[in-house]
Amino acid sequence: MNFLIVVGTFFIMEGMTWLIHKYIMHGFLWMLHKDHHDHSNEGAMEKNDYFFLIFALPTILLMYYGTVQNFNFWFYIAVGIALYGMAYFFVHDIFIHQRLKILRNTENPYLLAIRRAHKQHHKHTGKEEGECFGFLWVPIKYFKMYFNRHKA
């Protein structure tokens, strides 16, 4: 059962990410997310990186509370959120934005679709008129772009 809680939470986080990205990051906390779109910060860190703390702190608290309560469901929810956060970091920061230069020349259709969807999201530098607010779920049209490009 605990495994299902972790996996279920991981998948629920995709929907939460879409909602948070669209309505909070592109909403009332735009002042933290803006430099991620317009690249106005010249340093290695962006104000957008504060979202790591904003999302990590409740997860740590849930994990702590779950361990104090003999590893109840809150702990396993926190594990699912933490795993999603790690996936987000590796795919978004390392793969897409190349904070570490790896997987630059991948031919994996899924990874290329994620990269393309994220590029579409970043073509809008303002907080309105955005698209592709999710992270791991990629609309079919971005897969089609890849496969249409490779037809003989």
N, C-alpha and C positions, 0 to 999 in steps of 0.2 A: 504493500500500500504506500509506503514512504517513497518508493521509486516512482510511483504514479504521480504523487504530489509534486516531486521534483520535475518530472517531465511535463506534467500539465502546467505547472507554473512557468516553465521555460517557454512553452508555446503561448500561454496567455500574455506573457511579456511582450510578444510581437505586437499584439493589439494595443497594449498599454503604451508601448513605444510610439506607435502611430498617433495615438491620442495626445500623448505628452508632447511629442515633437510638433504636431500641427497646432494645438491649442495653448500650450504653455510656452514652448521654446519660440514659436512664431507668434506668440501672444504677449502676455504681460511680462515674460522674462526674455523678450527679444534683445534687451540691452546686453545680456550675457551671451546670446547666440549669434548676434550680428557679426562679430568679427570672424566667425567661422565662414560666413558667406562673402564678406567683402574684403577679407584678408587685411584689415586695417591694423592688426597687431603684427609687428615685425619680429617679435621674440619667438622662442620655441614654444611658449605656452600661450594659450588664448583664454579670454574670459570664458569662452565656451567650455573649457576644461573644468570649470567649477561644477559643472553638472555631474562630474564623476563623484565629487563629495556629496552633492545634493542627493544622488541616488544611492551612494554607498552607505551613508549614515543610517538611514532607516533599515537597510538590509542587515547591517551589523547589529542594530538594536533587536531586530527580529531574531537573528541568530542567537544572540545572547539570551533573550527571553526564552527562546525555545530550548536552550540547553539548561537553563535554570529550572524549567518545567519538565525535566527528564526527557529531553529530545522529543517534544511534542510536534504537532504539525507545523507550528510557526517556524521551527528550525528548518524543516524540509522545504517550506515555501522560500525561506531565505536562501537556501542552497540553490534552488531553481533560479531565483533572481540573480544570485552571484554568478552562476554559470552563464546566464544570458549576458550579464555585464562583461564577463571575460570574452565571450564570443563577439560581442559588440566591439570591444577594444581591439581584438585581433583583426577582425574584418574591417572595421571602419578606420581605425587609426593606423594600423600597420599595413593592411592590404590596399584599401582605397586611397587614403591620403599619404601613403608611403612614408610614414615617420621612420620606418625601417625599410630599406630598399630590398624587399623580397617579393616574389611572385609577380614581378613586373611584366613578364612575357608569358603569362599563363594563357592557355587555350581552352581552359575549362569553361563550358557554356554558362554554368550557373554563376561562377565568379565574374565572368564578363558581363552577364546580365545585371548582377548587383552593381558593378562599377558603372555601367551605363545608366541605370536608374538613379544612382547617386549623382552622376553628372547632370542629369535632367533636373534633379532637385536643386543643384547649385547654379544652374543657369539663371535662376532668379536671385538677385542680390538683395531684394527687399523682403519684408516679412509677409507680404501678400502674394497672391498668384503662385504659390508654391505647388509642387506635386511630388509624388513619391516620398511620403513621410515615413514609411515603414523602413525595415532594415533587412531582415532575412527573407521575407516573402517578397518576391519580385513579380510585378505584372507580366503576363504572357508576352506582351508586345516587345519587351526587351530581350526575351529569348528569341522571338521571331527576327529581330534585327540581326542577331548573331547567325541564325540558321539561313536566313535569306542571303546573307553575305557570303556564305560558304556553298551555295548551290552551284552546280556545274553548268 
